[in-house]
Amino acid sequence: MHKLLVLYNEPKDPAHFRKYYVETHVPLASKLPGMKASRYTFDAKPLGPGKAPFCIFEAEFENEAALMAALQSNEGKAVAGDVPNYASGGVMMMHYAMR
């Protein structure tokens, strides 16, 4: 299994982020080909000093090749192109194999 992890920083307009993300971006991301499962949260809390991300998104794919194919698909390009519409605080994306 291969995971995509997206960490969103606090946006300039949290209410807009939440509404847009839930109503527009998540439905768009749900169309990524080959995605086995996905989830998101606005409720992350740090266990120590520092600030937790404003929002976390996780998606699972069969393998790295499936994730990369999804990101290069028309749907993946649409998802990437949509990020500036709500993520004014910046975003970090990473991927890794689950062991």
N, C-alpha and C positions, 0 to 999 in steps of 0.2 A: 504494500500500500504506500502511496506517495501523497504527502499533504502540502497544500498551499496555505500559508498563514499570512494574513493581512492585519497590520496594526495601524490604527488611525489615531493621530494626535487630536487634541482638543481643537475643534473648528472655531472659526470666528462667530458662527451662528449655530449653536447646538440644536435649536429647535428645527431649523431648516435641514440640517444634516439628518436628524432622526426621521423626519417626515419623508424627505427625498430618498434616503437610503432604504427605508422599509417599503415605501410605495413604488419606487421606480428602480433603484439599483439592484436590490435583492431579486426581484422578478427577472430582471435582465440577466443577472449572474446565474440564475437557476437554469438558463438555457445552454450553459456551457456543455459542449458535447463530452461524453465520457465521465462526467462528474458522478461519483457514486453516492456522496452525501455532502451536506454543507450545514453550517450553523453559524450563528453570530450572537454577540452579546454586547450590551451597553453597561454591564454590571461587574466588570473586572475590578478587583481591589488588590492593591499591593500588599505583600506580606512583610515588607520592611520599608525603609525610607524610599522616597521617590514617588512618582505618580504613575498610575496604571494608564494604559491606552484608553482613549475615549470609547473606542469600539474595536472589537476583534472579530474577524471572519476566518473561518476554517473551511477548507474544501478537500475532499479526498478523491484520489484518482487511483486507478489500478497500478500505474507505474509512472516514472518520470516522463517517458515518451508520450503517454496519454495526456499528462498535464501540459506539456509543451505543445502538443497538437491542439488542445483546447484553447490555449492562449493565442495561437496563431490563426485560429479559425475566425470566420466573420463574426461569430458571437463573441469570441474573446477580444477581438479588436473593438467591438461595440462597448463591451464592459470597460476596457481600458480607457476608451475615449470618453466615457461617462464620468469617470472619477473627478475631474476638475469641476463638475457641476455641484459638488457637495463637500468635497474633502479639502477645505480651505486651510486646515492645520497641518497638512502633510500626511504622508502615508509611507509605511515600510512594508515591503512584500518579501517573503522568503519561502523556500520550499525545501522539503527534506523527505527522506525515506523513513517510514515507520518500521521499527524492528520489533 
